[in-house]
C-alpha cells in the first residue's frame, strides 16, 4: 500500500519524522508521496526526499488557497526551481481551485489562471497532475477538459454529482479515512473502477 498524498514537510513532523517513517515501514507502507503546496516548504521537501530516497517521493506546486500571498514574479521563480529539480518530482500538485477559502470572484479568477499555468508546467515536464478542488467542481473540471489534461489524480475528491465526468475522462481519484463516514465519498468509490482509486491520509490533517 502507498500513501498517495501526505505533507511530511509540516512542522508537526519536525521532531519525529524519523519515527513516523519507521512506523510507516513497519506497518507495511511501500512508499509515501509528500506534497509540497507552499513555495516556502520546497527546500525542506527536497531534504526529505533526499534523506528517504526511494521511499518518499515528491509532488510540488502552489496550493490555490495561497493565491493572495504570491506574486507573479514568485510564481515564475518557483516554477524555475521546479524545472531545475524535475528529476526529483513525480507530479505537479496539489493545484486547482478552492472557493471555500477564497470567496472573491477576482481572486477565484486568479486561482484559475494559476491552475492553467500548472497544467502547462505539467505538460512541459511530462508529469501527472494532482488536483485540489473544493467547492469549485465545474470550473476545475472545465479547465482540465479544455486544457486536455490526461494524467490527472483528483485528491480527496468529493464531487459525487460530477463523478461520471471523471470516469469519462479516465482520471484517478484518491480517498482518505473520510470515506468511512461520508455518504458522498462512498457514492464516488462505488462508481469508480478499483484500478482508478488511490489511498491517502492527507496527514497531518
DOKOL-875405 format. One record per residue: z, y, x of N, C-alpha, C, CB in turn; residue in three letters. Coordinates in steps of 0.2 Angstrom, whole numbers. Each point is the difference from the previous one (the first is absolute). Glycine has a CB too. Layout:
REM residues N
(atom (Z, Y, X), (Z, Y, X), (Z, Y, X), (Z, Y, X), 'ALA');
...
//
This chain:
REM residues 205
(atom (0, -6, 4), (0, 6, -4), (0, 6, 4), (6, -6, -9), 'UNK');
(atom (-10, 11, 7), (0, 7, 4), (3, 5, -5), (-10, -4, 7), 'UNK');
(atom (13, 9, -4), (2, 6, -4), (-5, 5, 2), (12, -2, 1), 'UNK');
(atom (-17, 3, -6), (-6, 4, 0), (2, 8, 0), (-6, -10, -5), 'UNK');
(atom (12, 12, 4), (1, 7, 0), (8, 1, 0), (-11, 2, -7), 'UNK');
(atom (13, 1, 13), (6, 2, 1), (0, 6, 5), (5, -11, -2), 'UNK');
(atom (1, 14, 3), (1, 7, 4), (5, -1, 5), (-4, 7, -10), 'UNK');
(atom (2, -10, 15), (5, -2, 6), (2, 6, 4), (-5, -11, 0), 'UNK');
(atom (1, 17, -1), (1, 6, 4), (6, 4, -3), (-12, 0, 3), 'UNK');
(atom (14, -2, -9), (5, 3, -4), (7, 1, 4), (-5, -4, -11), 'UNK');
(atom (8, 9, 11), (6, 1, 4), (6, -5, -2), (-3, 12, 1), 'UNK');
(atom (2, -15, -7), (5, -5, -3), (0, -6, 5), (-2, 4, -12), 'UNK');
(atom (-4, -5, 16), (0, -5, 4), (1, 2, 8), (-8, -6, -8), 'UNK');
(atom (10, 12, 9), (1, 2, 7), (4, -4, 4), (-2, 12, -5), 'UNK');
(atom (8, -14, 2), (5, -4, 4), (-1, -7, 0), (8, 9, -3), 'UNK');
(atom (-11, -12, -2), (0, -7, 0), (-7, -4, -1), (11, 2, -5), 'UNK');
(atom (-16, 2, 7), (-7, -3, -1), (-1, -7, 3), (-4, 12, 0), 'UNK');
(atom (7, -13, 6), (0, -6, 4), (2, -6, -5), (1, 6, 12), 'UNK');
(atom (5, -4, -15), (3, -5, -4), (-4, -2, -6), (11, 4, 4), 'UNK');
(atom (-14, 2, -7), (-4, -1, -6), (-6, -5, 2), (3, 12, -5), 'UNK');
(atom (-6, -10, 10), (-6, -4, 2), (2, -8, 1), (-5, 10, 6), 'UNK');
(atom (11, -11, -3), (3, -6, 2), (1, -4, -7), (5, 4, 10), 'UNK');
(atom (-3, -1, -15), (2, -3, -7), (-7, -1, -3), (11, 6, -1), 'UNK');
(atom (-16, -2, 2), (-6, -1, -4), (-3, -7, 3), (-2, 13, -1), 'UNK');
(atom (2, -13, 8), (-3, -6, 3), (4, -7, -2), (-4, 7, 10), 'UNK');
(atom (11, -6, -10), (4, -5, -2), (-2, -3, -7), (9, 4, 8), 'UNK');
(atom (-10, 1, -13), (-1, -2, -7), (-8, -2, -1), (9, 8, -3), 'UNK');
(atom (-13, -8, 8), (-6, -3, 0), (-6, 5, -1), (6, -10, -5), 'UNK');
(atom (-5, 17, 5), (-5, 4, 0), (-5, 0, 6), (8, 8, -7), 'UNK');
(atom (-14, -9, 6), (-5, -1, 5), (-2, 7, 4), (-4, -10, -6), 'UNK');
(atom (5, 15, 2), (-3, 7, 2), (3, 5, -5), (-10, -5, 6), 'UNK');
(atom (10, 11, -3), (2, 6, -4), (-5, 6, 1), (12, -3, 1), 'UNK');
(atom (-14, 6, -6), (-5, 6, 1), (5, 6, -2), (-11, -6, -3), 'UNK');
(atom (12, 10, 9), (4, 6, -1), (-5, 6, -2), (9, -4, 8), 'UNK');
(atom (-7, 8, -12), (-5, 6, -3), (3, 6, 2), (-3, -7, -9), 'UNK');
(atom (0, 11, 14), (1, 6, 2), (-3, 5, -5), (1, -3, 12), 'UNK');
(atom (3, 7, -16), (-3, 4, -5), (1, 8, 1), (2, -10, -8), 'UNK');
(atom (1, 11, 14), (2, 7, 2), (-2, 1, 8), (9, 1, -9), 'UNK');
(atom (-13, 4, 10), (-2, 2, 7), (6, 0, 5), (-10, 6, -5), 'UNK');
(atom (16, -4, 3), (5, 0, 4), (3, -7, 2), (3, 11, -5), 'UNK');
(atom (-5, -16, 2), (2, -7, 1), (-4, -4, 4), (6, 1, -10), 'UNK');
(atom (-12, 2, 12), (-5, -4, 3), (2, -3, 7), (-9, 7, -6), 'UNK');
(atom (12, -2, 10), (2, -3, 7), (5, -5, -1), (-2, 11, 5), 'UNK');
(atom (7, -11, -9), (5, -5, -1), (-4, -6, -3), (9, 8, -2), 'UNK');
(atom (-14, -8, -2), (-3, -6, -2), (-4, -3, 5), (-1, 6, -11), 'UNK');
(atom (-2, -2, 16), (-4, -3, 5), (5, -4, 5), (-8, 9, 0), 'UNK');
(atom (14, -6, 1), (5, -4, 4), (2, -6, -3), (5, 11, 3), 'UNK');
(atom (-4, -11, -10), (2, -7, -4), (-5, -5, 1), (6, 7, -8), 'UNK');
(atom (-13, -5, 7), (-5, -6, 1), (-1, -2, 7), (-6, 5, -10), 'UNK');
(atom (7, -1, 15), (0, -2, 7), (6, -4, 1), (-6, 10, 3), 'UNK');
(atom (12, -9, -5), (6, -4, 1), (-1, -7, -3), (7, 11, 1), 'UNK');
(atom (-9, -11, -7), (-1, -6, -4), (-7, -2, -1), (11, 2, -6), 'UNK');
(atom (-14, -2, 12), (-8, -2, 0), (-1, -7, -3), (-1, 8, 10), 'UNK');
(atom (-4, -8, -14), (-3, -6, -4), (5, -2, -5), (-6, -3, 10), 'UNK');
(atom (11, 7, -12), (4, -2, -5), (1, 6, -5), (7, -7, 7), 'UNK');
(atom (-7, 13, -5), (0, 6, -4), (-7, 3, 1), (13, 2, 1), 'UNK');
(atom (-16, 0, -7), (-7, 3, 1), (0, 7, -4), (-5, -12, 0), 'UNK');
(atom (1, 16, 2), (1, 7, -2), (-6, 3, -5), (6, 2, 11), 'UNK');
(atom (-4, 1, -16), (-4, 3, -5), (2, 8, 0), (-2, -11, -7), 'UNK');
(atom (-2, 16, 7), (2, 6, 1), (-5, 5, -4), (5, -2, 11), 'UNK');
(atom (-2, 8, -13), (-4, 5, -4), (5, 6, -1), (-8, -9, -5), 'UNK');
(atom (6, 13, 0), (5, 5, -2), (1, -1, -8), (-4, 8, 9), 'UNK');
(atom (10, -9, -10), (2, -2, -7), (-2, 6, -5), (10, -7, 4), 'UNK');
(atom (-13, 6, -10), (-1, 6, -4), (6, 4, -2), (-10, -7, -4), 'UNK');
(atom (15, 5, 4), (6, 4, -2), (2, 5, 5), (5, -10, -5), 'UNK');
(atom (-8, 10, 11), (1, 5, 6), (-5, 5, 0), (5, -8, 6), 'UNK');
(atom (-10, 9, -11), (-5, 4, 0), (2, 7, 1), (-6, -7, -8), 'UNK');
(atom (11, 10, 6), (2, 7, 0), (3, 1, 7), (3, 0, -12), 'UNK');
(atom (-2, -5, 16), (4, 1, 7), (-5, 0, 6), (10, -5, -5), 'UNK');
(atom (-16, 4, 3), (-5, -1, 6), (-6, 4, -1), (4, -12, 1), 'UNK');
(atom (-6, 15, 5), (-6, 4, 0), (-6, -4, 2), (7, 10, 4), 'UNK');
(atom (-13, -6, -5), (-6, -4, 1), (-1, -1, 8), (-5, 6, -10), 'UNK');
(atom (8, -2, 14), (0, -1, 7), (4, -6, 2), (-1, 12, 2), 'UNK');
(atom (7, -13, -5), (4, -6, 1), (-3, -6, -2), (10, 7, -1), 'UNK');
(atom (-14, -7, -4), (-4, -6, -3), (-5, -2, 5), (2, 4, -12), 'UNK');
(atom (-6, 1, 15), (-5, -1, 5), (3, -3, 6), (-7, 9, -5), 'UNK');
(atom (13, -6, 7), (3, -3, 7), (3, -7, -1), (3, 12, 3), 'UNK');
(atom (-1, -13, -9), (3, -7, -2), (-5, -5, 0), (9, 5, -6), 'UNK');
(atom (-15, -3, 3), (-5, -5, -1), (-3, -1, 7), (-3, 4, -11), 'UNK');
(atom (3, 0, 16), (-2, -1, 6), (4, -5, 4), (-5, 12, 0), 'UNK');
(atom (12, -11, -1), (4, -5, 2), (-1, -7, -2), (9, 9, 1), 'UNK');
(atom (-10, -9, -8), (-2, -7, -3), (-6, -3, 3), (6, 4, -11), 'UNK');
(atom (-11, 0, 12), (-6, -2, 3), (1, -3, 8), (-6, 8, -7), 'UNK');
(atom (10, -4, 10), (2, -2, 7), (4, -7, 0), (0, 12, 3), 'UNK');
(atom (4, -13, -8), (4, -6, 0), (-3, -5, -5), (10, 7, 3), 'UNK');
(atom (-16, -7, -5), (-3, -4, -5), (1, -8, 2), (-8, 9, -3), 'UNK');
(atom (9, -11, 9), (1, -7, 2), (7, -2, -2), (-8, 1, 9), 'UNK');
(atom (12, 4, -11), (7, -2, -2), (1, 0, -7), (4, 4, 11), 'UNK');
(atom (-9, -2, -15), (0, 0, -7), (-3, -6, -4), (0, 13, 2), 'UNK');
(atom (3, -15, -7), (-4, -5, -4), (-2, 3, -7), (7, -9, 6), 'UNK');
(atom (-5, 15, -7), (-2, 3, -7), (1, 8, 0), (2, -11, -6), 'UNK');
(atom (-5, 14, 2), (1, 7, -1), (4, 1, -7), (-10, 4, 7), 'UNK');
(atom (16, -1, -7), (4, 0, -6), (7, 1, 2), (-8, -7, -6), 'UNK');
(atom (13, 9, 1), (-2, 0, -7), (-3, 7, -2), (8, -9, -2), 'UNK');
(atom (-14, 9, -1), (-3, 6, -2), (-2, 0, -7), (-4, 2, 12), 'UNK');
(atom (3, 3, -15), (-2, 0, -7), (2, 6, -4), (1, -12, 0), 'UNK');
(atom (3, 11, -6), (2, 6, -4), (7, -1, -3), (-12, 3, -2), 'UNK');
(atom (16, 2, 2), (6, -1, -3), (2, 6, -5), (4, -6, 10), 'UNK');
(atom (-5, 5, -16), (1, 6, -5), (7, 0, -3), (-12, -1, -3), 'UNK');
(atom (16, -4, 5), (7, 0, -1), (4, 5, 4), (-1, -12, -3), 'UNK');
(atom (0, 12, 9), (3, 5, 5), (-4, 7, 0), (5, -10, 6), 'UNK');
(atom (-11, 10, -7), (-4, 6, 1), (-3, 1, -7), (-3, -2, 12), 'UNK');
(atom (5, 7, -15), (-2, 2, -7), (-5, 5, -1), (11, -3, -3), 'UNK');
(atom (-12, 8, 8), (-4, 5, 0), (-7, -2, 0), (9, 8, 5), 'UNK');
(atom (-14, -6, -9), (-7, -2, 0), (-3, 2, 7), (-1, 1, -12), 'UNK');
(atom (2, 4, 15), (-3, 2, 6), (2, -4, 6), (0, 12, -4), 'UNK');
(atom (6, -14, 4), (3, -5, 5), (-3, -7, -1), (10, 7, 1), 'UNK');
(atom (-10, -9, -7), (-3, -6, -2), (-8, -1, 2), (8, -1, -10), 'UNK');
(atom (-11, 7, 9), (-7, 0, 3), (0, -1, 8), (-4, 8, -10), 'UNK');
(atom (8, -5, 13), (1, 0, 7), (1, -7, 2), (4, 12, 1), 'UNK');
(atom (1, -16, -5), (1, -7, 2), (-6, -4, 0), (11, 2, -6), 'UNK');
(atom (-15, -1, 0), (-7, -3, 0), (-4, 1, 5), (1, 0, -12), 'UNK');
(atom (-2, 6, 15), (-4, 2, 5), (2, -4, 7), (-2, 12, -6), 'UNK');
(atom (9, -12, 7), (2, -4, 5), (-1, -7, 0), (9, 9, 1), 'UNK');
(atom (-8, -12, -7), (-2, -7, -2), (-7, -1, 2), (8, 0, -9), 'UNK');
(atom (-13, 4, 8), (-6, -1, 2), (-1, 0, 7), (-4, 5, -11), 'UNK');
(atom (7, -1, 14), (0, 0, 8), (3, -6, 3), (1, 12, -1), 'UNK');
(atom (4, -15, -2), (2, -7, 2), (-5, -5, -1), (12, 4, -3), 'UNK');
(atom (-15, -4, -3), (-5, -5, -1), (-6, 0, 5), (3, 1, -12), 'UNK');
(atom (-5, 5, 14), (-5, 1, 5), (2, -2, 7), (-4, 10, -7), 'UNK');
(atom (11, -9, 8), (3, -2, 7), (0, -8, 0), (7, 10, 1), 'UNK');
(atom (-5, -13, -7), (0, -7, 0), (-7, -3, 1), (10, 0, -8), 'UNK');
(atom (-15, 3, 5), (-7, -3, 1), (-2, 1, 8), (-3, 3, -12), 'UNK');
(atom (5, 3, 14), (-2, 1, 8), (3, -5, 4), (-1, 12, -2), 'UNK');
(atom (7, -14, 1), (4, -4, 4), (-1, -8, -2), (9, 10, 2), 'UNK');
(atom (-12, -11, -8), (-1, -6, -3), (7, -4, -1), (-11, -1, 6), 'UNK');
(atom (15, 5, -9), (7, -3, -2), (1, 0, -8), (4, 4, 12), 'UNK');
(atom (0, -8, -14), (1, 0, -7), (4, 6, -2), (0, -13, 0), 'UNK');
(atom (1, 14, -7), (4, 5, -2), (6, -2, -4), (-11, 7, -1), 'UNK');
(atom (16, -4, 2), (6, -2, -4), (2, 6, -5), (5, -8, 9), 'UNK');
(atom (-5, 7, -15), (0, 6, -5), (7, 1, -3), (-12, -3, -2), 'UNK');
(atom (14, 9, 2), (6, 2, -4), (-3, 3, -6), (8, 2, 10), 'UNK');
(atom (-6, -4, -16), (-2, 3, -6), (6, 1, -5), (-12, -5, 2), 'UNK');
(atom (14, 11, -4), (6, 0, -5), (-2, 6, -5), (8, -4, 9), 'UNK');
(atom (-9, 2, -15), (-1, 4, -5), (-7, 3, 1), (12, 2, -2), 'UNK');
(atom (-17, -5, 5), (-6, 3, 2), (-6, -6, 0), (6, 10, 7), 'UNK');
(atom (-5, -14, -12), (-5, -6, 0), (-7, 2, 0), (9, -7, -5), 'UNK');
(atom (-11, 11, 0), (-7, 1, -1), (-3, 4, 6), (3, 1, -13), 'UNK');
(atom (0, 4, 15), (-2, 4, 6), (-1, -5, 6), (5, 11, -4), 'UNK');
(atom (0, -15, 5), (0, -4, 6), (-6, -5, 0), (13, 1, 1), 'UNK');
(atom (-13, -5, -7), (-5, -5, 0), (-7, 3, 0), (8, -7, -7), 'UNK');
(atom (-9, 13, 3), (-7, 4, 0), (-2, 1, 7), (3, 5, -11), 'UNK');
(atom (2, -2, 15), (-2, 2, 7), (-2, -7, 4), (7, 11, 0), 'UNK');
(atom (-3, -16, 0), (-1, -6, 3), (-7, -3, -1), (12, -2, 0), 'UNK');
(atom (-14, 3, -7), (-7, -3, -2), (-5, 5, 2), (5, -5, -10), 'UNK');
(atom (-4, 11, 9), (-5, 5, 2), (-2, 0, 8), (4, 7, -9), 'UNK');
(atom (2, -9, 13), (-1, 0, 7), (-2, -7, 2), (8, 9, 1), 'UNK');
(atom (-9, -13, -5), (-2, -7, 1), (4, -4, 5), (-11, 4, -2), 'UNK');
(atom (18, -3, 1), (5, -3, 4), (0, -8, -2), (7, 11, 1), 'UNK');
(atom (-7, -15, 5), (-1, -7, -2), (7, -4, 2), (-12, 1, 3), 'UNK');
(atom (14, 0, 3), (6, -3, 2), (7, 4, -2), (-7, -5, 10), 'UNK');
(atom (9, 4, -15), (5, 4, -3), (6, -5, -3), (-8, 9, -3), 'UNK');
(atom (14, -6, 5), (6, -4, -2), (5, 6, -4), (-1, -9, 10), 'UNK');
(atom (2, 8, -16), (4, 4, -4), (7, -2, 0), (-10, 3, -7), 'UNK');
(atom (14, 1, 11), (7, -1, 2), (4, 1, -6), (-2, 3, 12), 'UNK');
(atom (6, -8, -14), (5, 0, -6), (-3, 3, -6), (9, 1, 8), 'UNK');
(atom (-15, -3, -9), (-4, 3, -6), (3, -2, -7), (-11, -1, 7), 'UNK');
(atom (11, 6, -11), (4, -1, -6), (-5, 2, -6), (11, 3, 5), 'UNK');
(atom (-17, -2, -4), (-5, 2, -5), (-3, -6, -4), (-3, 10, 7), 'UNK');
(atom (7, -13, -11), (-2, -6, -4), (-6, 1, -5), (12, -4, 2), 'UNK');
(atom (-12, 11, -4), (-5, 1, -5), (-7, 1, 4), (8, 6, -7), 'UNK');
(atom (-8, -5, 13), (-7, 0, 4), (-1, -6, 4), (1, 13, -1), 'UNK');
(atom (3, -18, 1), (-1, -5, 5), (-6, -4, -1), (12, -1, -1), 'UNK');
(atom (-16, 2, -4), (-6, -4, -1), (-5, 4, 5), (2, -3, -12), 'UNK');
(atom (-2, 9, 13), (-4, 4, 5), (2, -2, 7), (-1, 9, -8), 'UNK');
(atom (7, -11, 10), (2, -2, 6), (-3, -7, 1), (11, 6, 0), 'UNK');
(atom (-11, -10, -5), (-3, -7, 1), (-8, 0, 1), (10, -4, -7), 'UNK');
(atom (-13, 9, 3), (-7, 1, 0), (-2, 2, 7), (0, 3, -12), 'UNK');
(atom (4, 1, 15), (-2, 3, 7), (2, -5, 6), (2, 11, -5), 'UNK');
(atom (1, -17, 3), (2, -5, 5), (5, 3, 5), (-11, -5, -2), 'UNK');
(atom (16, 9, 0), (5, 3, 4), (6, -5, 0), (-4, 12, -2), 'UNK');
(atom (9, -10, 6), (6, -4, 1), (6, 5, -3), (-4, -7, 10), 'UNK');
(atom (9, 3, -12), (6, 4, -2), (6, -3, 4), (-4, 3, -11), 'UNK');
(atom (9, 1, 12), (7, -3, 3), (5, 1, -6), (-3, 2, 12), 'UNK');
(atom (8, -7, -12), (5, 0, -5), (7, -1, 4), (-8, -4, -9), 'UNK');
(atom (13, 7, 7), (6, 0, 3), (5, -3, -5), (-2, 10, 7), 'UNK');
(atom (9, -9, -6), (5, -3, -4), (0, 2, -7), (7, -1, 10), 'UNK');
(atom (-10, 7, -11), (0, 3, -7), (-3, -4, -5), (0, 11, 5), 'UNK');
(atom (-4, -16, -3), (-4, -4, -4), (5, -5, -4), (-10, 0, 8), 'UNK');
(atom (16, -1, -6), (5, -4, -3), (2, 4, -7), (4, -5, 11), 'UNK');
(atom (-4, 11, -11), (3, 4, -6), (-5, 4, -3), (11, 0, 6), 'UNK');
(atom (-17, 1, -4), (-5, 4, -3), (-5, -3, -4), (2, 8, 9), 'UNK');
(atom (-3, -7, -15), (-5, -3, -4), (-7, 2, 2), (8, -1, -10), 'UNK');
(atom (-9, 7, 12), (-6, 3, 2), (-3, -4, 6), (3, 11, -5), 'UNK');
(atom (2, -12, 10), (-2, -3, 6), (-2, -8, -1), (8, 8, 6), 'UNK');
(atom (-4, -11, -11), (-1, -7, -2), (-7, 0, -3), (12, -2, -2), 'UNK');
(atom (-14, 6, -2), (-7, 0, -3), (-5, 1, 5), (4, 5, -10), 'UNK');
(atom (-3, -1, 15), (-5, 0, 6), (0, -6, 4), (2, 12, 1), 'UNK');
(atom (3, -15, 0), (0, -7, 4), (-3, -5, -4), (10, 3, 6), 'UNK');
(atom (-9, -3, -12), (-3, -6, -4), (-8, 1, 0), (10, 0, -7), 'UNK');
(atom (-12, 6, 7), (-8, 1, 0), (-3, -1, 6), (2, 8, -9), 'UNK');
(atom (2, -6, 15), (-3, -1, 7), (-1, -7, 2), (5, 11, 2), 'UNK');
(atom (-10, -12, 2), (-1, -6, 3), (5, -1, 6), (-12, 0, -3), 'UNK');
(atom (15, -6, 4), (5, 0, 5), (-2, 2, 7), (5, -10, -7), 'UNK');
(atom (-11, 9, 8), (-3, 1, 7), (-1, 8, 1), (-6, -11, 0), 'UNK');
(atom (7, 15, -5), (0, 7, 0), (7, 3, 0), (-12, 0, -5), 'UNK');
(atom (17, -3, 5), (7, 2, 0), (3, 0, 7), (1, -3, -13), 'UNK');
(atom (2, 8, 15), (4, 0, 6), (7, 2, -2), (-9, 3, 7), 'UNK');
(atom (14, -5, -3), (7, 1, -1), (3, 5, 5), (1, -12, -4), 'UNK');
(atom (3, 16, 1), (3, 6, 4), (7, 1, -2), (-11, 5, 2), 'UNK');
(atom (15, -1, 3), (7, 2, -2), (0, 8, -1), (4, -10, 6), 'UNK');
(atom (-9, 13, -3), (1, 8, 0), (6, 2, 3), (-7, 1, -10), 'UNK');
(atom (11, -6, 14), (6, 2, 3), (0, 6, 5), (3, -12, -1), 'UNK');
(atom (2, 16, 1), (7, -1, -3), (1, 2, -7), (4, 1, 11), 'UNK');
(atom (-10, 1, -14), (1, 2, -7), (-1, -6, -5), (-4, 11, 3), 'UNK');
//
